[in-house]
Amino acid sequence: MIAKKITIAIDGYSSCGKSTIAKGLAKKLDYVYVDSGAMYRAVTLYCMQHGIIMEGKFSESKVIAAMDHIRIEFKVNAALHQSETYLNGKNSEKEIRGMDVSRNVSAISTIKEVRDKIVAMQRKFGGEKGIVMDGRDIGTNVFPDAELKIFMTADPDVRARRRWEELKAKGISVSLEEVRNNLTQRDFEDTHRKHNPLCKADDAIILDNTSMTIEEQLEFALKNARQKLGT
């Protein structure tokens, strides 16, 4: 008998720890993990590398045309036991996490044609279920029929400090104020964009992790997944 598998969608604000919980949940369930945000970051990085984005400005038509030259893959780093993002065959995991990409990614992700192509890629990844995907519109647009939807949130100051500490650990020099301002701007752009803005799906379970440890969050998500699986 084939074991039942479900689709799990995790949405929420920037720096809520979505990817951490999604990765941990996928590992516990032996599911595929897809970081949807990394896909938009990869598109942004490509456009920066090819002069399409310059000083925060860009031509939408040039970004749309560039999509035909972008290939995104996820490969597991055997040493770290985690999925990493490849842009046109090159490991770009570290580059896509920089503040320069963060400053531009929300604007790029508002372009309808970019979102349409990324969503089509994402749906291919989830064709056979057994997948955990995190992002901004996974439960509302990419997988509206996902069996489990979790919407993550946390206090903005807590999110800013977490992001700042994460960047420091990676050797990226940036002030806490700059990180906080970036998150505020991204929150506004994500929730106010015209196409598929960030919002909680009606049937999503809220996970406010302001005062929760990673272990507590993972246990919360795993408990709800097991309920959906009937185990």
C-alpha positions in Angstrom: 0.0 0.0 0.0 1.4 3.4 -1.0 1.8 5.8 2.0 -0.4 8.9 1.9 1.4 12.1 1.0 0.2 15.6 1.3 1.2 19.1 0.1 2.3 21.6 2.8 2.2 25.3 2.1 4.0 27.7 4.5 3.5 31.4 3.9 4.3 34.5 6.0 6.3 37.7 6.4 10.0 38.1 5.7 12.4 36.7 8.3 9.8 34.7 10.1 11.9 31.6 9.8 9.7 30.0 7.1 12.5 28.2 5.4 13.9 26.9 8.7 10.6 25.3 9.6 9.9 24.1 6.1 13.3 22.5 5.8 12.9 20.8 9.2 9.4 19.6 8.5 10.5 18.2 5.1 13.4 16.3 6.7 11.1 14.9 9.4 8.5 13.7 6.8 11.1 12.8 4.1 9.5 15.2 1.8 10.9 17.5 -0.9 11.6 21.1 0.2 11.3 24.0 -2.3 12.3 27.5 -1.3 10.1 29.7 -3.5 11.6 32.9 -2.2 15.0 31.7 -3.4 13.5 31.5 -7.0 12.6 35.1 -7.0 16.0 36.0 -5.5 17.7 34.0 -8.3 15.8 36.0 -10.9 16.8 39.2 -9.2 20.4 38.2 -9.0 20.5 37.3 -12.7 19.0 40.7 -13.6 21.6 42.4 -11.4 24.5 40.5 -12.9 23.3 41.3 -16.5 22.8 45.1 -15.9 19.0 44.8 -16.1 18.7 46.2 -12.5 20.9 49.2 -11.9 20.7 51.3 -8.7 17.3 49.8 -7.9 15.8 50.7 -11.3 14.8 48.3 -14.1 12.7 47.9 -17.2 9.9 45.4 -16.7 10.1 44.3 -20.4 13.8 43.4 -20.0 13.1 41.4 -16.8 10.4 39.5 -18.6 12.6 38.8 -21.6 15.4 37.6 -19.2 13.1 34.8 -17.9 13.7 32.8 -21.0 17.4 32.6 -20.1 17.0 31.7 -16.4 17.1 28.1 -15.2 16.6 27.4 -11.4 17.3 24.1 -9.7 17.6 22.9 -6.1 20.4 20.4 -5.2 21.1 18.9 -1.9 24.5 19.7 -0.3 25.5 16.3 1.0 27.9 17.8 3.6 25.3 20.2 5.0 22.3 18.0 4.4 20.3 20.9 2.9 19.0 22.1 -0.4 20.8 24.9 -2.2 19.8 27.1 -5.1 21.5 26.9 -8.5 21.2 29.6 -11.1 22.0 28.4 -14.6 24.1 25.6 -13.2 26.0 27.6 -10.7 25.5 27.4 -6.9 24.3 30.9 -6.0 23.0 30.2 -2.5 25.2 32.7 -0.8 24.8 35.4 -3.4 21.0 35.4 -3.4 20.9 36.0 0.3 22.8 39.3 0.3 21.2 42.7 1.2 21.7 43.9 -2.4 19.3 41.2 -3.6 17.0 41.8 -0.7 16.6 45.4 -1.6 15.4 44.5 -5.1 13.6 41.2 -4.9 10.1 42.4 -3.8 9.9 44.8 -6.7 10.9 42.1 -9.2 8.4 39.7 -7.6 5.5 42.1 -8.3 5.9 41.6 -12.1 3.0 39.4 -13.2 4.8 37.6 -16.0 7.7 36.8 -13.6 5.3 35.4 -11.0 3.4 33.4 -13.7 6.6 31.7 -14.8 7.8 31.0 -11.3 4.4 29.6 -10.2 4.5 27.3 -13.2 7.9 26.0 -12.2 6.7 25.6 -8.6 3.6 23.6 -9.6 5.8 21.2 -11.5 7.8 20.6 -8.4 4.7 19.7 -6.5 3.0 17.4 -9.0 3.3 14.3 -7.0 2.7 15.7 -3.5 5.1 14.9 -0.7 6.4 18.5 -0.8 6.9 21.4 1.6 7.1 24.8 0.0 7.4 28.2 1.7 6.8 31.7 0.3 4.3 34.5 0.1 1.4 33.0 -1.9 1.9 29.3 -1.8 -1.4 28.5 0.0 -3.4 31.2 -1.8 -2.1 30.8 -5.3 0.4 28.1 -6.0 -1.2 25.3 -4.1 -4.7 26.5 -3.0 -5.7 22.9 -2.5 -2.8 22.1 -0.2 -3.9 19.8 2.6 -1.9 21.8 5.2 -1.4 25.5 5.2 0.6 27.4 7.8 0.8 31.2 8.0 3.8 32.4 10.0 4.2 35.8 11.6 6.2 37.5 14.4 6.8 40.9 15.9 8.7 43.1 13.4 11.5 44.0 15.8 12.1 40.3 16.6 12.1 39.5 12.9 14.6 42.3 12.2 17.0 41.2 14.9 16.8 37.6 13.7 17.6 38.6 10.2 20.5 40.9 11.3 22.0 38.1 13.4 21.7 35.7 10.5 23.5 38.1 8.1 26.2 38.7 10.7 26.8 35.0 11.1 27.3 34.8 7.3 29.9 37.6 7.4 27.6 40.2 5.8 28.2 43.6 7.4 24.9 45.6 7.7 23.3 47.7 10.5 20.2 46.6 12.4 18.5 49.8 11.3 19.1 49.0 7.6 17.7 45.5 8.1 14.6 46.8 9.9 14.0 49.4 7.2 14.4 46.7 4.5 11.8 44.4 6.2 9.3 47.3 6.6 9.6 48.1 2.9 9.3 44.4 1.9 6.3 43.9 4.1 4.6 46.8 2.4 5.4 45.7 -1.1 4.5 42.1 -0.4 1.1 42.9 1.1 0.2 45.7 -1.4 1.3 44.2 -4.8 -1.4 43.9 -7.4 -0.8 40.2 -8.2 -1.2 37.6 -5.5 -0.2 39.7 -2.5 0.9 38.2 0.8 -2.2 37.3 2.8 -3.4 34.5 5.0 -5.4 31.8 3.3 -8.8 31.3 4.9 -8.0 27.8 5.9 -4.4 28.4 7.1 -3.2 27.8 10.6 -1.5 30.8 12.2 1.9 30.3 13.7 3.1 33.4 15.7 6.7 32.5 16.6 7.6 35.7 18.4 8.3 33.9 21.6 8.8 30.3 20.3 12.0 28.3 19.9 12.7 26.6 16.6 12.0 23.3 18.3 8.6 24.4 19.5 7.7 25.7 16.0 8.8 22.5 14.4 6.8 20.4 16.8 3.7 22.6 16.1 4.1 22.1 12.4 4.8 18.4 12.7 1.8 17.9 14.9 -0.5 19.5 12.4 1.0 17.5 9.5 0.5 14.3 11.3 -3.1 15.2 12.0 -3.6 15.7 8.2 -1.9 12.4 7.5 -4.0 10.6 10.1 -0.9 9.3 11.9 
